[in-house]
Amino acid sequence: MAESEYNGGSLMAESVTYRRSRVNTSVPEQTAFNAQATQRGAMQVSQSLDRMVAFFRQQQAEKIKVEAAEFGAKNAPKGRSCRIWCKERADIGTGASCSRER
């Protein structure tokens, strides 16, 4: 036996020291590049659709205003029916009067 193993007639085990290795055990964050690219593309399409819808809503609102004005002018009471309407309103006391009564 070697002298390091034998000490005064009794056997001793060699002392072994454990050195902790400094290994990074955290897992790096993995990024799914394809999923991110797909998400960005979908977001851009969504924003484009939102802008188009807003534009068409504005166009439709302007068209409705023009059509309402044309409808009102076309279907407004004229002549005798206007005078009757004004007279009825004056009779019930609403304060409405025709500007051109004949």
Sequence and secondary structure as in RCSB ss.txt:
>XXXX:A:sequence
MAESEYNGGSLMAESVTYRRSRVNTSVPEQTAFNAQATQRGAMQVSQSLDRMVAFFRQQQAEKIKVEAAEFGAKN
APKGRSCRIWCKERADIGTGASCSRER
>XXXX:A:secstr
  TTTEETTEE              S      HHHHHHHHHHHHHHHHHHHHHHHHHHHHHHHHHHHHHHHHHHH
S  HHHHHHHHHHHHHHT     SS  
